[in-house]
Amino acid sequence: MKVAIASDHGGMNIRKEIILLMKEMDIEYVDLGCECTTSVDYPDYAIPVAEKVASGEIDRGILICGTGIGMSITANKVKGIRCALVHDMFSAKATREHNDTNMLAMGERVIGPGLARDIVKIWLTTPFEGGRHEKRINKIETYEV
């Protein structure tokens, strides 16, 4: 699995924590920034990650901003992306099992680094259940055309 990760200025601390986690888990990753403490525009970081995931160049993407809301809205504008905004472990598991999400968004001003690590670990290791959920994913993909 190869994961792209990015944040705006509001998500840099958790992004760095998640990079450490992916190193510990021996997961290949690409860090697409940002490296500044001044205000930047989250779409400038969300769109490149989402495009890499949508094209198949990258398997999954993780985005972090202050709340995760702007990043998730932006990522979901890219065809083929199913980005979930997650701030708890139950949703992290359910969004993989039921929605086959290929992107995860989180908010650094909402959760701390320990919970963020737990969420990402669950999200990266939980498989899609398929079955009855497959037809629902297909309906989303059909609508996107």
C-alpha positions in Angstrom: 0.0 0.0 0.0 1.2 3.5 -0.9 -0.3 6.5 0.9 -0.2 10.2 0.2 -0.5 12.6 3.1 -0.8 16.4 3.2 -2.0 19.1 5.5 -2.4 22.8 5.6 -0.8 25.0 8.3 -3.5 23.8 10.8 -2.7 20.1 10.5 1.1 20.0 10.4 1.6 18.5 13.9 -0.7 15.5 13.4 0.6 15.0 9.8 4.1 14.6 11.3 2.7 12.1 13.9 1.0 10.1 11.2 4.1 10.0 9.1 5.9 8.5 12.1 3.1 5.9 12.5 3.4 4.9 8.8 7.2 4.5 9.2 6.5 2.2 12.2 3.9 0.2 10.2 6.4 0.0 7.2 3.9 1.7 4.9 5.2 3.5 1.9 4.1 7.2 1.8 4.5 10.4 0.0 4.4 13.6 2.0 2.9 16.5 0.0 3.3 19.2 2.6 2.8 21.8 3.8 5.9 23.0 5.6 4.8 26.5 6.7 3.2 28.0 9.8 1.6 30.8 7.9 -1.9 30.5 6.5 -2.2 28.5 3.3 -5.2 27.4 1.3 -6.2 23.7 2.0 -7.4 23.0 -1.6 -3.8 23.5 -2.8 -2.9 20.4 -0.7 -6.1 18.3 -0.9 -6.5 18.4 -4.7 -3.0 16.9 -5.5 -3.5 14.1 -3.0 -7.0 13.3 -4.3 -5.8 13.4 -7.9 -3.0 10.9 -7.2 -5.5 8.6 -5.4 -8.1 8.9 -8.2 -5.6 8.2 -10.9 -4.4 5.0 -9.1 -0.9 6.4 -8.7 -1.4 6.2 -4.9 -3.7 3.7 -3.1 -5.0 6.0 -0.3 -4.8 9.5 0.9 -4.8 11.2 4.3 -5.5 14.9 4.8 -5.4 17.1 7.9 -6.4 20.6 8.5 -7.8 22.5 11.5 -11.2 20.7 11.4 -10.8 18.3 8.4 -14.0 19.8 6.9 -12.4 21.8 4.1 -10.0 19.0 3.2 -12.8 16.4 3.0 -15.1 18.7 1.0 -12.3 19.5 -1.5 -11.2 15.8 -1.9 -14.8 14.7 -2.6 -15.0 17.0 -5.6 -12.5 14.8 -7.4 -14.2 12.0 -9.3 -13.5 8.6 -7.8 -12.7 9.8 -4.3 -14.6 8.7 -1.2 -13.1 10.8 1.5 -14.5 10.4 5.1 -14.1 13.0 7.8 -13.3 10.9 10.9 -12.7 11.8 14.5 -13.4 8.5 16.3 -12.3 4.9 16.0 -15.7 3.4 15.3 -16.2 5.6 12.2 -12.7 4.9 11.0 -13.5 1.2 10.9 -17.0 1.6 9.5 -15.9 3.9 6.7 -13.5 1.2 5.5 -15.8 -1.8 6.0 -19.0 -0.2 4.5 -17.8 2.7 2.3 -14.5 1.5 1.0 -13.1 5.0 1.6 -9.9 5.8 -0.2 -9.2 9.0 1.6 -9.3 10.1 5.3 -9.6 13.6 6.6 -9.1 14.7 10.2 -9.0 17.9 12.2 -6.0 18.8 14.4 -8.1 21.3 16.3 -10.7 18.5 17.0 -8.5 15.5 18.0 -5.1 15.0 19.5 -2.2 13.0 18.1 -2.9 9.8 20.0 -6.4 9.5 18.8 -5.3 10.5 15.3 -2.7 7.6 15.3 -5.4 5.1 16.5 -7.8 6.3 13.8 -5.2 6.0 11.0 -4.0 2.6 12.2 -7.6 1.3 12.1 -8.4 2.9 8.8 -5.2 1.6 7.1 -5.7 -2.0 8.3 -9.5 -2.5 8.0 -10.6 -4.2 4.7 -13.7 -3.4 2.7 -16.5 -6.0 3.5 -18.0 -5.9 0.0 -21.3 -7.8 -0.2 -24.3 -5.6 0.3 -22.0 -2.6 0.5 -20.6 -3.2 -3.0 -23.9 -2.2 -4.8 -24.0 1.0 -2.8 -20.5 1.9 -3.9 -21.4 1.1 -7.5 -24.4 3.5 -7.3 -22.0 6.3 -6.2 -19.6 5.5 -9.0 -22.5 5.3 -11.6 -23.7 8.7 -10.5 -20.2 10.3 -10.9 -20.2 9.5 -14.6 
